[in-house]
Amino acid sequence: MRARSIILGVATALGLGGVANGIVMLLDPVNWYFAVPGVTSTGAFNQHFVRDIGLIFVLVGAALLTGVLRQPMRAALWSTAALWLAGHAMFHLWEVAVGICGPGAIARDFPAVTLPAILTAALAGWASRDARLNSRREVA
């Protein structure tokens, strides 16, 4: 049970972080754009784009939080969140690969982009395994 508590705690922290980030992006896109390291080097400020991505972060965070509370939906919600976060992380790596950003962007972006993608993918894998084990117990 201790592992389950840790896993749900990680999911809660990631969910709250996603929702908080998204809300700031929606309510104060200009300050978000200038406050987050590296964002200004990816192109000119675009309020619409920042708010679009903010909405996605709110939804990803909400999916993680809902999965914490709703075990039957957990694997699907966390897997969906992991897919978007992984795509986002791969896009950041692609920008380095094609020269849009320098190699230093990999380390700079790791804590806020790549690590959440890795953690959420691990959460999704755990939730999928847990769902399979629970369905086997119900059949037996």
N, CA, C and O atoms as a MOPAC input file, in Angstrom:
PM7 MOZYME 1SCF
protein

 N      0.80400 1    -1.19800 1     0.00000 1
 C      0.00000 1     0.00000 1     0.00000 1
 C      0.85000 1     1.26600 1     0.00000 1
 O      0.41200 1     2.31100 1    -0.48200 1
 N      2.04300 1     1.17600 1     0.53000 1
 C      2.92100 1     2.35300 1     0.56500 1
 C      3.25100 1     2.81300 1    -0.85800 1
 O      3.25200 1     4.01200 1    -1.13700 1
 N      3.52900 1     1.87300 1    -1.74800 1
 C      3.84100 1     2.23900 1    -3.13600 1
 C      2.64900 1     2.93000 1    -3.77600 1
 O      2.82400 1     3.91400 1    -4.49400 1
 N      1.44100 1     2.43600 1    -3.53100 1
 C      0.24000 1     3.04700 1    -4.08900 1
 C      0.10600 1     4.50100 1    -3.60900 1
 O     -0.25700 1     5.37900 1    -4.39100 1
 N      0.39500 1     4.75000 1    -2.34600 1
 C      0.31400 1     6.11400 1    -1.80300 1
 C      1.31800 1     7.03700 1    -2.47700 1
 O      1.00500 1     8.18500 1    -2.79500 1
 N      2.52300 1     6.52900 1    -2.69300 1
 C      3.55100 1     7.32600 1    -3.37400 1
 C      3.11700 1     7.62300 1    -4.80600 1
 O      3.23600 1     8.75600 1    -5.27300 1
 N      2.61700 1     6.61300 1    -5.49400 1
 C      2.18500 1     6.78700 1    -6.88500 1
 C      1.06100 1     7.80700 1    -6.97100 1
 O      1.08700 1     8.69100 1    -7.82700 1
 N      0.07800 1     7.69000 1    -6.09300 1
 C     -1.02400 1     8.65500 1    -6.10400 1
 C     -0.54100 1    10.05600 1    -5.70600 1
 O     -1.07100 1    11.05600 1    -6.19000 1
 N      0.44900 1    10.12400 1    -4.84000 1
 C      1.03200 1    11.42100 1    -4.47300 1
 C      1.75500 1    12.07600 1    -5.63700 1
 O      1.63800 1    13.28400 1    -5.84400 1
 N      2.50600 1    11.28300 1    -6.40100 1
 C      3.19100 1    11.80900 1    -7.59000 1
 C      2.16400 1    12.29300 1    -8.60500 1
 O      2.31700 1    13.36800 1    -9.18500 1
 N      1.12100 1    11.50300 1    -8.81700 1
 C      0.07700 1    11.90100 1    -9.76400 1
 C     -0.61900 1    13.18400 1    -9.30900 1
 O     -0.92800 1    14.05300 1   -10.12500 1
 N     -0.85800 1    13.29600 1    -8.02400 1
 C     -1.48900 1    14.50500 1    -7.48500 1
 C     -0.59100 1    15.72000 1    -7.70000 1
 O     -1.05700 1    16.77400 1    -8.13400 1
 N      0.69300 1    15.57100 1    -7.39500 1
 C      1.63400 1    16.69200 1    -7.57300 1
 C      1.72000 1    17.11100 1    -9.04500 1
 O      1.69400 1    18.30000 1    -9.36000 1
 N      1.82400 1    16.12500 1    -9.94000 1
 C      1.87500 1    16.44700 1   -11.37600 1
 C      0.57200 1    17.09800 1   -11.83100 1
 O      0.59100 1    18.04700 1   -12.61400 1
 N     -0.55300 1    16.59200 1   -11.34400 1
 C     -1.84200 1    17.15700 1   -11.72100 1
 C     -1.99700 1    18.58100 1   -11.24100 1
 O     -2.41700 1    19.45200 1   -12.00200 1
 N     -1.66300 1    18.83100 1    -9.98400 1
 C     -1.75700 1    20.19500 1    -9.44800 1
 C     -0.80700 1    21.13900 1   -10.18500 1
 O     -1.16000 1    22.28200 1   -10.47300 1
 N      0.40100 1    20.65500 1   -10.48700 1
 C      1.35600 1    21.47000 1   -11.23600 1
 C      0.84900 1    21.80500 1   -12.62500 1
 O      0.98600 1    22.94100 1   -13.07800 1
 N      0.25700 1    20.81900 1   -13.31500 1
 C     -0.28800 1    21.06500 1   -14.64600 1
 C     -1.42400 1    22.05900 1   -14.62400 1
 O     -1.47500 1    22.97400 1   -15.44700 1
 N     -2.34100 1    21.88300 1   -13.68000 1
 C     -3.47500 1    22.80300 1   -13.57000 1
 C     -2.98000 1    24.21500 1   -13.23600 1
 O     -3.42500 1    25.18700 1   -13.84600 1
 N     -2.06700 1    24.32900 1   -12.27800 1
 C     -1.55300 1    25.65000 1   -11.88800 1
 C     -0.85100 1    26.33600 1   -13.05800 1
 O     -1.08400 1    27.51600 1   -13.32000 1
 N      0.00600 1    25.59800 1   -13.76000 1
 C      0.70500 1    26.15700 1   -14.91500 1
 C     -0.30200 1    26.61600 1   -15.96300 1
 O     -0.18900 1    27.71700 1   -16.50300 1
 N     -1.27400 1    25.77600 1   -16.24500 1
 C     -2.28000 1    26.11500 1   -17.24400 1
 C     -3.09100 1    27.33700 1   -16.86800 1
 O     -3.38700 1    28.17300 1   -17.72200 1
 N     -3.45500 1    27.45300 1   -15.60000 1
 C     -4.23500 1    28.62200 1   -15.16400 1
 C     -3.42700 1    29.89700 1   -15.34000 1
 O     -3.95700 1    30.90900 1   -15.79800 1
 N     -2.14400 1    29.85900 1   -14.97900 1
 C     -1.29400 1    31.04300 1   -15.17500 1
 C     -1.21100 1    31.37600 1   -16.66400 1
 O     -1.28900 1    32.54500 1   -17.04200 1
 N     -1.05400 1    30.36000 1   -17.50800 1
 C     -0.98400 1    30.59600 1   -18.95500 1
 C     -2.27600 1    31.22000 1   -19.47200 1
 O     -2.23700 1    32.08400 1   -20.34800 1
 N     -3.40400 1    30.79600 1   -18.94600 1
 C     -4.69000 1    31.34000 1   -19.37600 1
 C     -4.93500 1    32.75600 1   -18.86200 1
 O     -5.42900 1    33.60800 1   -19.60000 1
 N     -4.59000 1    33.00900 1   -17.59900 1
 C     -4.91400 1    34.29300 1   -16.97700 1
 C     -3.85700 1    35.37100 1   -17.17100 1
 O     -4.17800 1    36.55900 1   -17.17100 1
 N     -2.60700 1    34.97100 1   -17.33700 1
 C     -1.52100 1    35.94700 1   -17.43600 1
 C     -0.47700 1    35.48500 1   -18.44800 1
 O      0.68000 1    35.26200 1   -18.09100 1
 N     -0.88400 1    35.34100 1   -19.71200 1
 C      0.02700 1    34.76200 1   -20.70600 1
 C      1.30600 1    35.55800 1   -20.92500 1
 O      2.35500 1    34.96700 1   -21.18100 1
 N      1.24800 1    36.87300 1   -20.83300 1
 C      2.45400 1    37.68400 1   -21.06600 1
 C      3.49500 1    37.41200 1   -19.98900 1
 O      4.65800 1    37.15200 1   -20.29700 1
 N      3.08200 1    37.47100 1   -18.73800 1
 C      4.04700 1    37.22300 1   -17.66700 1
 C      4.53600 1    35.78700 1   -17.67800 1
 O      5.70400 1    35.53700 1   -17.37800 1
 N      3.66300 1    34.82600 1   -18.01900 1
 C      4.10900 1    33.43600 1   -18.13800 1
 C      5.19000 1    33.33500 1   -19.20000 1
 O      6.22300 1    32.70400 1   -18.97400 1
 N      4.96700 1    33.94500 1   -20.34700 1
 C      5.89700 1    33.89000 1   -21.47900 1
 C      7.27800 1    34.40200 1   -21.08000 1
 O      8.29000 1    33.80300 1   -21.44600 1
 N      7.32800 1    35.49600 1   -20.33700 1
 C      8.62100 1    36.07400 1   -19.97000 1
 C      9.22700 1    35.43600 1   -18.71400 1
 O     10.42400 1    35.58500 1   -18.47100 1
 N      8.42100 1    34.72900 1   -17.91600 1
 C      8.92200 1    34.14500 1   -16.66600 1
 C      9.53900 1    32.76200 1   -16.85100 1
 O     10.43000 1    32.38500 1   -16.08900 1
 N      9.09000 1    32.00500 1   -17.83500 1
 C      9.54900 1    30.62800 1   -17.99200 1
 C     10.84400 1    30.61200 1   -18.80400 1
 O     10.86200 1    31.08200 1   -19.94200 1
 N     11.92000 1    30.08000 1   -18.23700 1
 C     13.20400 1    30.06700 1   -18.93500 1
 C     13.11900 1    29.37600 1   -20.29500 1
 O     12.58100 1    28.27600 1   -20.42400 1
 N     13.66300 1    30.05000 1   -21.29900 1
 C     13.75600 1    29.47400 1   -22.63100 1
 C     12.58100 1    29.74900 1   -23.54700 1
 O     12.71100 1    29.61200 1   -24.76300 1
 N     11.44700 1    30.13000 1   -23.00400 1
 C     10.26300 1    30.32000 1   -23.85200 1
 C     10.48700 1    31.43500 1   -24.86900 1
 O     10.09700 1    31.30000 1   -26.02900 1
 N     11.10000 1    32.51700 1   -24.45400 1
 C     11.28800 1    33.64900 1   -25.37400 1
 C     12.19700 1    33.30200 1   -26.55200 1
 O     12.16200 1    33.97700 1   -27.58100 1
 N     13.00800 1    32.25600 1   -26.41000 1
 C     13.89400 1    31.87600 1   -27.51300 1
 C     13.19400 1    30.98700 1   -28.54600 1
 O     13.79700 1    30.62300 1   -29.55500 1
 N     11.92900 1    30.63400 1   -28.30300 1
 C     11.22200 1    29.75100 1   -29.22700 1
 C     10.34500 1    30.50500 1   -30.21700 1
 O      9.71200 1    29.88700 1   -31.07400 1
 N     10.30000 1    31.81400 1   -30.11400 1
 C      9.49900 1    32.60200 1   -31.04700 1
 C      8.84200 1    33.76300 1   -30.34300 1
 O      8.88600 1    33.88000 1   -29.11800 1
 N      8.23500 1    34.61600 1   -31.13400 1
 C      7.58500 1    35.80900 1   -30.60800 1
 C      6.37200 1    35.42600 1   -29.75100 1
 O      5.76600 1    34.37200 1   -29.94300 1
 N      6.03800 1    36.29500 1   -28.81500 1
 C      4.86900 1    36.07700 1   -27.96300 1
 C      3.61000 1    35.99000 1   -28.81700 1
 O      3.38800 1    36.80800 1   -29.71000 1
 N      2.79700 1    34.98900 1   -28.52500 1
 C      1.51500 1    34.80800 1   -29.20300 1
 C      0.50100 1    34.43000 1   -28.12300 1
 O      0.45700 1    33.29000 1   -27.66200 1
 N     -0.30700 1    35.40800 1   -27.73400 1
 C     -1.26700 1    35.21800 1   -26.64400 1
 C     -2.19600 1    34.02800 1   -26.90600 1
 O     -2.46700 1    33.23900 1   -26.00100 1
 N     -2.67200 1    33.90500 1   -28.11800 1
 C     -3.58600 1    32.82200 1   -28.46700 1
 C     -2.90800 1    31.46000 1   -28.26500 1
 O     -3.49900 1    30.54400 1   -27.69300 1
 N     -1.67700 1    31.34100 1   -28.73400 1
 C     -0.94600 1    30.08100 1   -28.61000 1
 C     -0.68700 1    29.73600 1   -27.15000 1
 O     -0.88300 1    28.59100 1   -26.74400 1
 N     -0.25100 1    30.70900 1   -26.35600 1
 C      0.02300 1    30.45000 1   -24.93800 1
 C     -1.25600 1    29.98300 1   -24.24500 1
 O     -1.22700 1    29.04500 1   -23.44900 1
 N     -2.36900 1    30.63200 1   -24.54600 1
 C     -3.63300 1    30.23200 1   -23.91200 1
 C     -4.10900 1    28.86400 1   -24.41200 1
 O     -4.66300 1    28.08800 1   -23.63400 1
 N     -3.90400 1    28.56100 1   -25.68800 1
 C     -4.25100 1    27.22400 1   -26.18900 1
 C     -3.50800 1    26.15400 1   -25.39700 1
 O     -4.10700 1    25.18200 1   -24.93600 1
 N     -2.21200 1    26.33800 1   -25.24300 1
 C     -1.40500 1    25.35800 1   -24.51800 1
 C     -1.77000 1    25.35700 1   -23.03700 1
 O     -1.73200 1    24.31200 1   -22.38600 1
 N     -2.12500 1    26.52600 1   -22.50400 1
 C     -2.58700 1    26.59700 1   -21.11400 1
 C     -3.81300 1    25.73800 1   -20.89200 1
 O     -3.92000 1    25.04900 1   -19.87800 1
 N     -4.73200 1    25.77700 1   -21.83200 1
 C     -5.92700 1    24.95000 1   -21.73100 1
 C     -5.54700 1    23.47000 1   -21.72900 1
 O     -6.11600 1    22.68400 1   -20.97100 1
 N     -4.59400 1    23.09200 1   -22.56800 1
 C     -4.14900 1    21.70300 1   -22.59600 1
 C     -3.55000 1    21.31400 1   -21.24300 1
 O     -3.82700 1    20.22500 1   -20.73900 1
 N     -2.73700 1    22.18500 1   -20.65200 1
 C     -2.15100 1    21.86700 1   -19.34900 1
 C     -3.21800 1    21.71200 1   -18.27100 1
 O     -3.09900 1    20.83900 1   -17.41000 1
 N     -4.26000 1    22.54400 1   -18.30300 1
 C     -5.35800 1    22.39000 1   -17.34500 1
 C     -6.02200 1    21.02700 1   -17.53400 1
 O     -6.30400 1    20.33200 1   -16.55900 1
 N     -6.26700 1    20.64900 1   -18.77300 1
 C     -6.91900 1    19.36900 1   -19.05000 1
 C     -6.03900 1    18.17300 1   -18.66700 1
 O     -6.53400 1    17.19400 1   -18.10900 1
 N     -4.75000 1    18.25000 1   -18.96300 1
 C     -3.82700 1    17.16700 1   -18.58300 1
 C     -3.77000 1    17.05200 1   -17.06100 1
 O     -3.83200 1    15.95100 1   -16.51500 1
 N     -3.65300 1    18.18600 1   -16.38300 1
 C     -3.64200 1    18.16500 1   -14.91800 1
 C     -4.93300 1    17.61600 1   -14.34700 1
 O     -4.91300 1    16.84200 1   -13.39000 1
 N     -6.06000 1    18.01200 1   -14.92900 1
 C     -7.35700 1    17.51600 1   -14.47100 1
 C     -7.48000 1    16.00700 1   -14.70500 1
 O     -8.06200 1    15.29800 1   -13.88400 1
 N     -6.94000 1    15.51900 1   -15.81400 1
 C     -6.96600 1    14.07800 1   -16.08600 1
 C     -6.16500 1    13.32500 1   -15.03100 1
 O     -6.59600 1    12.27500 1   -14.55500 1
 N     -5.00800 1    13.85200 1   -14.66800 1
 C     -4.20200 1    13.20500 1   -13.62900 1
 C     -4.93000 1    13.20900 1   -12.29000 1
 O     -4.96000 1    12.19200 1   -11.59700 1
 N     -5.51400 1    14.34000 1   -11.92500 1
 C     -6.21700 1    14.43600 1   -10.64600 1
 C     -7.47100 1    13.55900 1   -10.62900 1
 O     -7.76200 1    12.91500 1    -9.62200 1
 N     -8.19800 1    13.53200 1   -11.71800 1
 C     -9.38700 1    12.67900 1   -11.78400 1
 C     -8.99300 1    11.21000 1   -11.67300 1
 O     -9.69200 1    10.42500 1   -11.03300 1
 N     -7.87700 1    10.83900 1   -12.29400 1
 C     -7.39700 1     9.47000 1   -12.19000 1
 C     -7.03300 1     9.08200 1   -10.76700 1
 O     -7.19000 1     7.92500 1   -10.37800 1
 N     -6.54800 1    10.03800 1    -9.99100 1
 C     -6.24900 1     9.76400 1    -8.58100 1
 C     -7.53800 1     9.37900 1    -7.85000 1
 O     -7.54700 1     8.47100 1    -7.01800 1
 N     -8.61600 1    10.07800 1    -8.17200 1
 C     -9.87700 1     9.89000 1    -7.45700 1
 C    -10.77000 1     8.79000 1    -8.02900 1
 O    -11.60800 1     8.23700 1    -7.31800 1
 N    -10.59200 1     8.47600 1    -9.30100 1
 C    -11.48700 1     7.53300 1    -9.98200 1
 C    -10.69100 1     6.36400 1   -10.55300 1
 O    -10.29600 1     6.38700 1   -11.71800 1
 N    -10.46000 1     5.35700 1    -9.74300 1
 C     -9.63000 1     4.22500 1   -10.13800 1
 C    -10.09000 1     3.55800 1   -11.43300 1
 O     -9.23600 1     3.19900 1   -12.24400 1
 N    -11.38800 1     3.37100 1   -11.67400 1
 C    -11.78000 1     2.69900 1   -12.91600 1
 C    -11.37100 1     3.46200 1   -14.18800 1
 O    -11.21400 1     2.85700 1   -15.24800 1
 N    -11.19900 1     4.77500 1   -14.08500 1
 C    -10.83700 1     5.59800 1   -15.24000 1
 C     -9.34600 1     5.89800 1   -15.29800 1
 O     -8.86300 1     6.48800 1   -16.26400 1
 N     -8.62100 1     5.49500 1   -14.27000 1
 C     -7.22500 1     5.90500 1   -14.08700 1
 C     -6.32500 1     5.57500 1   -15.27300 1
 O     -5.61600 1     6.45200 1   -15.76800 1
 N     -6.34000 1     4.34000 1   -15.73000 1
 C     -5.41700 1     3.94300 1   -16.80500 1
 C     -5.66600 1     4.75500 1   -18.07200 1
 O     -4.72000 1     5.21500 1   -18.71300 1
 N     -6.92600 1     4.93000 1   -18.43100 1
 C     -7.23400 1     5.69500 1   -19.64500 1
 C     -6.85300 1     7.17100 1   -19.49900 1
 O     -6.27500 1     7.76300 1   -20.41100 1
 N     -7.17900 1     7.75000 1   -18.36000 1
 C     -6.87400 1     9.17200 1   -18.14800 1
 C     -5.36400 1     9.41900 1   -18.10700 1
 O     -4.85900 1    10.34000 1   -18.74800 1
 N     -4.65800 1     8.59200 1   -17.35300 1
 C     -3.21600 1     8.79200 1   -17.22900 1
 C     -2.49100 1     8.47900 1   -18.53200 1
 O     -1.48900 1     9.11900 1   -18.85000 1
 N     -2.98000 1     7.51000 1   -19.28500 1
 C     -2.36400 1     7.20400 1   -20.58200 1
 C     -2.55600 1     8.35400 1   -21.56100 1
 O     -1.63900 1     8.69700 1   -22.30700 1
 N     -3.73800 1     8.94700 1   -21.56100 1
 C     -4.00500 1    10.08800 1   -22.44100 1
 C     -3.10500 1    11.26700 1   -22.06900 1
 O     -2.52000 1    11.90800 1   -22.94200 1
 N     -2.99900 1    11.54500 1   -20.78300 1
 C     -2.11000 1    12.62600 1   -20.33000 1
 C     -0.66600 1    12.33700 1   -20.73500 1
 O      0.05100 1    13.23100 1   -21.18300 1
 N     -0.24900 1    11.08300 1   -20.57500 1
 C      1.13200 1    10.70600 1   -20.91400 1
 C      1.40300 1    10.88200 1   -22.40500 1
 O      2.49500 1    11.30000 1   -22.79100 1
 N      0.43200 1    10.57000 1   -23.23300 1
 C      0.62500 1    10.73500 1   -24.68800 1
 C      0.89300 1    12.18800 1   -25.04800 1
 O      1.81400 1    12.47600 1   -25.81300 1
 N      0.10000 1    13.10600 1   -24.50700 1
 C      0.33000 1    14.51100 1   -24.83800 1
 C      1.67100 1    14.99300 1   -24.27000 1
 O      2.43800 1    15.66500 1   -24.96000 1
 N      1.94200 1    14.64800 1   -23.02400 1
 C      3.20200 1    15.08900 1   -22.41900 1
 C      4.40900 1    14.51600 1   -23.15700 1
 O      5.41500 1    15.20600 1   -23.32100 1
 N      4.32200 1    13.27200 1   -23.60000 1
 C      5.42500 1    12.67100 1   -24.36100 1
 C      5.59200 1    13.37800 1   -25.70400 1
 O      6.71600 1    13.66000 1   -26.12300 1
 N      4.49100 1    13.66200 1   -26.37300 1
 C      4.57200 1    14.40400 1   -27.63800 1
 C      5.19300 1    15.76900 1   -27.43600 1
 O      6.01000 1    16.21500 1   -28.24200 1
 N      4.80600 1    16.43000 1   -26.36300 1
 C      5.36500 1    17.74800 1   -26.03300 1
 C      6.87700 1    17.64600 1   -25.80400 1
 O      7.64300 1    18.47000 1   -26.30400 1
 N      7.29700 1    16.63500 1   -25.05200 1
 C      8.73200 1    16.45000 1   -24.78800 1
 C      9.48800 1    16.13300 1   -26.07700 1
 O     10.57700 1    16.65800 1   -26.30600 1
 N      8.91300 1    15.27900 1   -26.91100 1
 C      9.58100 1    14.95000 1   -28.17900 1
 C      9.68600 1    16.16800 1   -29.08800 1
 O     10.67900 1    16.32900 1   -29.79800 1
 N      8.67900 1    17.01800 1   -29.07100 1
 C      8.74000 1    18.25000 1   -29.85900 1
 C      9.89600 1    19.12600 1   -29.39400 1
 O     10.59900 1    19.71300 1   -30.21700 1
 N     10.09800 1    19.22000 1   -28.07800 1
 C     11.22500 1    19.99900 1   -27.55000 1
 C     12.55800 1    19.38900 1   -28.00200 1
 O     13.48200 1    20.12200 1   -28.35600 1
 N     12.66400 1    18.07900 1   -27.99400 1
 C     13.89100 1    17.42800 1   -28.45900 1
 C     14.08700 1    17.63800 1   -29.95900 1
 O     15.21200 1    17.83300 1   -30.41800 1
 N     13.01000 1    17.60000 1   -30.71100 1
 C     13.08800 1    17.84400 1   -32.15300 1
 C     13.61900 1    19.24900 1   -32.42400 1
 O     14.42800 1    19.43600 1   -33.33300 1
 N     13.17700 1    20.23800 1   -31.65000 1
 C     13.66200 1    21.60600 1   -31.83500 1
 C     15.17500 1    21.68600 1   -31.67500 1
 O     15.83200 1    22.45500 1   -32.37600 1
 N     15.72800 1    20.90400 1   -30.76600 1
 C     17.18600 1    20.85700 1   -30.60000 1
 C     17.80800 1    20.14800 1   -31.80700 1
 O     18.81300 1    20.60700 1   -32.35000 1
 N     17.21200 1    19.03800 1   -32.21800 1
 C     17.76500 1    18.23700 1   -33.32300 1
 C     17.85500 1    19.02700 1   -34.62400 1
 O     18.79000 1    18.83300 1   -35.40000 1
 N     16.89700 1    19.91200 1   -34.86900 1
 C     16.90400 1    20.67200 1   -36.12800 1
 C     17.53500 1    22.04800 1   -35.98200 1
 O     17.56900 1    22.81500 1   -36.94400 1
 N     18.03500 1    22.37400 1   -34.79100 1
 C     18.76200 1    23.62100 1   -34.60500 1
 C     17.93500 1    24.82300 1   -34.20300 1
 O     18.45800 1    25.93800 1   -34.17800 1
 N     16.67200 1    24.64000 1   -33.89000 1
 C     15.86000 1    25.77400 1   -33.43800 1
 C     16.34000 1    26.23300 1   -32.07100 1
 O     16.40300 1    27.43100 1   -31.79500 1
 N     16.67700 1    25.27800 1   -31.21900 1
 C     17.21100 1    25.55900 1   -29.88300 1
 C     18.56900 1    24.87500 1   -29.75900 1
 O     18.82300 1    23.86000 1   -30.40800 1
 N     19.42900 1    25.43200 1   -28.93100 1
 C     20.73200 1    24.82000 1   -28.69800 1
 C     20.62700 1    23.61800 1   -27.78000 1
 O     19.59600 1    23.42300 1   -27.13500 1
 N     21.67500 1    22.80700 1   -27.70800 1
 C     21.67700 1    21.60800 1   -26.87000 1
 C     21.40600 1    21.88600 1   -25.39200 1
 O     20.91400 1    21.01000 1   -24.68100 1
 N     21.71900 1    23.09000 1   -24.92400 1
 C     21.45300 1    23.44400 1   -23.53000 1
 C     19.97700 1    23.39600 1   -23.18200 1
 O     19.61800 1    23.29900 1   -22.00800 1
 N     19.11700 1    23.46200 1   -24.19200 1
 C     17.67300 1    23.41700 1   -23.95300 1
 C     17.24900 1    22.07100 1   -23.37700 1
 O     16.24900 1    21.99200 1   -22.66200 1
 N     17.99200 1    21.02100 1   -23.67700 1
 C     17.61300 1    19.69500 1   -23.16500 1
 C     17.65500 1    19.68800 1   -21.63800 1
 O     16.70500 1    19.25300 1   -20.98800 1
 N     18.74300 1    20.16500 1   -21.07800 1
 C     18.85900 1    20.21100 1   -19.61400 1
 C     17.91500 1    21.24900 1   -19.02000 1
 O     17.30600 1    21.01400 1   -17.97600 1
 N     17.79300 1    22.39000 1   -19.67900 1
 C     16.92500 1    23.45900 1   -19.17300 1
 C     15.47100 1    23.00300 1   -19.12400 1
 O     14.75700 1    23.30200 1   -18.16700 1
 N     15.03400 1    22.28300 1   -20.15000 1
 C     13.63800 1    21.87200 1   -20.24800 1
 C     13.32400 1    20.59100 1   -19.47700 1
 O     12.15600 1    20.28300 1   -19.24100 1
 N     14.35000 1    19.84600 1   -19.08700 1
 C     14.12700 1    18.53500 1   -18.47700 1
 C     13.15700 1    18.56300 1   -17.29200 1
 O     12.21100 1    17.77600 1   -17.27900 1
 N     13.35200 1    19.43600 1   -16.29400 1
 C     12.47500 1    19.36800 1   -15.11500 1
 C     11.00200 1    19.65000 1   -15.40600 1
 O     10.12800 1    19.04900 1   -14.78100 1
 N     10.71700 1    20.54200 1   -16.33300 1
 C      9.32700 1    20.95500 1   -16.57300 1
 C      8.69400 1    20.30100 1   -17.79400 1
 O      7.47600 1    20.36300 1   -17.95700 1
 N      9.48900 1    19.67900 1   -18.65200 1
 C      8.94000 1    19.10400 1   -19.88200 1
 C      9.17500 1    17.59400 1   -19.93800 1
 O      8.21900 1    16.82200 1   -20.02000 1
 N     10.42300 1    17.17400 1   -19.89600 1
 C     10.74100 1    15.76000 1   -20.08400 1
 C     10.41600 1    14.91800 1   -18.85000 1
 O      9.83700 1    13.83900 1   -18.97600 1
 N     10.77700 1    15.39300 1   -17.67000 1
 C     10.52200 1    14.61600 1   -16.45700 1
 C      9.02800 1    14.36000 1   -16.23400 1
 O      8.65700 1    13.22500 1   -15.93700 1
 N      8.15400 1    15.36700 1   -16.36600 1
 C      6.72300 1    15.06200 1   -16.22600 1
 C      6.23300 1    14.02900 1   -17.24400 1
 O      5.37200 1    13.21000 1   -16.92500 1
 N      6.77100 1    14.06200 1   -18.45500 1
 C      6.38100 1    13.07100 1   -19.46300 1
 C      6.81200 1    11.67100 1   -19.03300 1
 O      6.03900 1    10.72100 1   -19.15300 1
 N      8.02500 1    11.53900 1   -18.54000 1
 C      8.53200 1    10.24400 1   -18.08900 1
 C      7.72100 1     9.73600 1   -16.89700 1
 O      7.30700 1     8.57700 1   -16.86400 1
 N      7.50000 1    10.61200 1   -15.92400 1
 C      6.75500 1    10.20600 1   -14.73300 1
 C      5.31700 1     9.81100 1   -15.07600 1
 O      4.80000 1     8.82200 1   -14.55600 1
 N      4.67800 1    10.58300 1   -15.94600 1
 C      3.28800 1    10.27500 1   -16.30000 1
 C      3.20600 1     8.98800 1   -17.11000 1
 O      2.25300 1     8.22400 1   -16.95400 1
 N      4.18500 1     8.73400 1   -17.96800 1
 C      4.21300 1     7.45200 1   -18.68900 1
 C      4.36300 1     6.29500 1   -17.69700 1
 O      3.72000 1     5.25700 1   -17.85400 1
 N      5.20300 1     6.47200 1   -16.68400 1
 C      5.36100 1     5.42900 1   -15.66000 1
 C      4.05700 1     5.24300 1   -14.88100 1
 O      3.66700 1     4.11400 1   -14.58400 1
 N      3.38500 1     6.34500 1   -14.55200 1
 C      2.09500 1     6.26200 1   -13.86600 1
 C      1.08200 1     5.50800 1   -14.72300 1
 O      0.34800 1     4.65700 1   -14.22100 1
 N      1.04400 1     5.82000 1   -16.00400 1
 C      0.10300 1     5.15600 1   -16.91600 1
 C      0.39700 1     3.65700 1   -16.99600 1
 O     -0.52500 1     2.84100 1   -17.00000 1
 N      1.66200 1     3.30000 1   -17.05900 1
 C      2.03200 1     1.88800 1   -17.08500 1
 C      1.60700 1     1.18500 1   -15.81400 1
 O      1.07700 1     0.07600 1   -15.86900 1
 N      1.83100 1     1.81000 1   -14.67600 1
 C      1.42200 1     1.22700 1   -13.40700 1
 C     -0.09700 1     1.08100 1   -13.35900 1
 O     -0.60300 1     0.03800 1   -12.94400 1
 N     -0.83300 1     2.12000 1   -13.78000 1
 C     -2.29600 1     2.08300 1   -13.74000 1
 C     -2.84700 1     0.99100 1   -14.65200 1
 O     -3.81800 1     0.32100 1   -14.30100 1
 N     -2.23600 1     0.81100 1   -15.80900 1
 C     -2.67600 1    -0.23700 1   -16.73000 1
 C     -2.44500 1    -1.61900 1   -16.12400 1
 O     -3.30700 1    -2.49500 1   -16.20500 1
 N     -1.28500 1    -1.80300 1   -15.52300 1
 C     -0.97600 1    -3.08300 1   -14.86100 1
 C     -1.93000 1    -3.31900 1   -13.70000 1
 O     -2.43500 1    -4.42800 1   -13.52500 1
 N     -2.17800 1    -2.28800 1   -12.91000 1
 C     -3.08300 1    -2.39300 1   -11.76800 1
 C     -4.49900 1    -2.75400 1   -12.22700 1
 O     -5.16700 1    -3.57200 1   -11.59500 1
 N     -4.95400 1    -2.14900 1   -13.31900 1
 C     -6.28900 1    -2.43700 1   -13.85100 1
 C     -6.37900 1    -3.89800 1   -14.31600 1
 O     -7.38800 1    -4.56400 1   -14.08600 1
 N     -5.32700 1    -4.38500 1   -14.96700 1
 C     -5.31500 1    -5.80000 1   -15.40400 1
 C     -5.37000 1    -6.74000 1   -14.20400 1
 O     -6.12000 1    -7.71600 1   -14.20900 1
 N     -4.58500 1    -6.44900 1   -13.19300 1
 C     -4.57600 1    -7.29600 1   -11.98800 1
 C     -5.93200 1    -7.27700 1   -11.29700 1
 O     -6.41300 1    -8.31600 1   -10.84400 1
 N     -6.54600 1    -6.11100 1   -11.21300 1
 C     -7.87100 1    -6.00500 1   -10.58700 1
 C     -8.92500 1    -6.77000 1   -11.37900 1
 O     -9.79700 1    -7.40400 1   -10.78500 1
 N     -8.86100 1    -6.72300 1   -12.70500 1
 C     -9.86200 1    -7.43900 1   -13.50400 1
 C     -9.67100 1    -8.95800 1   -13.35700 1
 O    -10.64900 1    -9.70400 1   -13.39100 1
 N     -8.44500 1    -9.41300 1   -13.19700 1
 C     -8.19200 1   -10.85000 1   -12.99000 1
 C     -8.76300 1   -11.30000 1   -11.65200 1
 O     -9.32400 1   -12.39000 1   -11.53900 1
 N     -8.61100 1   -10.43300 1   -10.62300 1
 C     -9.14900 1   -10.77000 1    -9.31000 1
 C    -10.67000 1   -10.86400 1    -9.34600 1
 O    -11.25800 1   -11.72000 1    -8.68600 1
 N    -11.30300 1    -9.98800 1   -10.11300 1
 C    -12.76000 1    -9.98600 1   -10.20800 1
 C    -13.26300 1   -11.22800 1   -10.91800 1
 O    -14.33300 1   -11.73400 1   -10.57800 1
 N    -12.52000 1   -11.73600 1   -11.89700 1
 C    -12.91800 1   -12.92400 1   -12.65500 1
 C    -12.74100 1   -14.18000 1   -11.79900 1
 O    -13.54500 1   -15.10900 1   -11.87700 1
 N    -11.69000 1   -14.20200 1   -10.98700 1
 C    -11.37000 1   -15.40700 1   -10.19800 1
 C    -12.33600 1   -15.66400 1    -9.07900 1
 O    -12.18300 1   -16.64000 1    -8.34400 1

